[in-house]
Amino acid sequence: MKARFARSAALLYRSRRASTLGFLLTLMATGSASAQQGTPEQRRACTPDVYRLCAGEIPNARAITACLRRQKASLSPGCAAVFER
């Protein structure tokens, strides 16, 4: 029973984390919460950088965005292109 609960909790945590990351990338790609969602390519471009550079900020979307902007020199070329738009 404990193992089943632990797996469910882990899945829920990963699901929330992925949702937050998706929301963050939407904000980054479009500039506002009311704009449409970023493309899958944009999300794929920045996801590794979020985990590499700003993992401690997850799930705070504003903090992740600020972190990525601070780390602009360290971003991968694909993610840097997302921020240049």
Stockholm file with secondary structure:
# STOCKHOLM 1.0

chainA/1-85         MKARFARSAALLYRSRRASTLGFLLTLMATGSASAQQGTPEQRRACTPDVYRLCAGEIPNARAITACLRRQKASLSPGCAAVFER
#=GR chainA/1-85 SS CHHHHHHHHHHHHHHHHHHHHHHHHHHHHHSSTTSCCCCHHHHHHHHHHHHHHCGGGTTCHHHHHHHHHHTGGGSCHHHHHHHHC
#=GC SS_cons        CHHHHHHHHHHHHHHHHHHHHHHHHHHHHHSSTTSCCCCHHHHHHHHHHHHHHCGGGTTCHHHHHHHHHHTGGGSCHHHHHHHHC
//
